[in-house]
C-alpha cells in the first residue's frame, strides 16, 4: 500500500479520527499522571495499534 494512495489516505484518516476521539481519551482517562507522561504512554499504545491495523488491512482487504 503506497503512503499517498487513495486507500492509504482514507484508512489513516478513519483510524486517526477513531484514535483521537475514542482510544486516546479512554487511555488517558485511566491514568492520573502529568500531561507529558500521559501523552508518552498513550503514544506507546497507539503506534503499535497503527502497525497492527495496517498489517490486517493489507492481509485481509487489499490483497484479496
SULMOJO-V213041 format. One record per helix or strand of 2 or more residues. SS is the DSSP state (H for helix, E for strand). FROM is the first residue (numbers start at 0). LEN is the number of residues. If there is no record, write none. Layout:
BEGIN
<<SS FROM LEN> <SS FROM LEN>>
END
This chain:
BEGIN
<<H 5 24> <H 34 28>>
END
